Amino acid sequence: MRFAQNWLAEWVDHGWDRSTLVHRLTMAGLEVEAVEELGAGLDQVLVGVIETCDQHPNADRLSVCTVDAGEGATRHIVCGATNMGPGDKVAVAVPGAELPNGMTIKKSKLRGETSEGMLCSAAELGMAEAAEGILILPGDAPVGTPLTDYLSFPDTVVELDLTPNRGDCLSIAGIAREVAALADQPLMGPPLAPVHPAGQA
């Protein structure tokens, strides 16, 4: 079972730091198998919107995009992905950004065209093991917002190695119930609107 600390915080306000949470879960019989950090190094990655996306004049497999990242001027970015187009909201790493995979973004020239940043895939952001194209964000993502703020990063993913008798902890509700009992805090849960019954005559 994998869960994110920010997700758990929607259900119970336990007040523990990461190491205390891991220790208390392990002592309760929910063995923590792995802990993974998400969002580290993304403070210079912004939400941007692609304004234009044209074929690179000197390369068949590259595009030249103009991107508004809320900085007051558009950026020209050379990209090798093909899954994006004008109007798409994307993650834009600006020069100086250090991505989780160790890459440092610099202003450069690719086949004669200046590239002032990078359009990032989920893999390059440390959010997936592999990706076939750049990460397309929802249409309501606010341009210029740091990706860390928009995605509520940094966050920690905890992976539990559950024994067969702990099927009650195979959901975030079950984990939160356990943590609420351990921390002696009320179980809140996210706000859920009531669903009115409907039937056919």
Secondary structure, 3 states (H helix, E strand, C coil): CEEEHHHHHCCCCCCCCHHHHHHHHHHCCCEEEEEEEECCCCCCEEEEEEEEEEECCCCCCCEEEEEECCCCCCEEEEECCCCCCCCCEEEEECCCCECCCCCECCCEEECCEEECCEECCCCCCCCCCCCCCCCEECCCCCCCCEHHHHCCCCEEEEEEECCCCCHHHCCHHHHHHHHHHHHCCCCCCCCCCCCCCCCCC
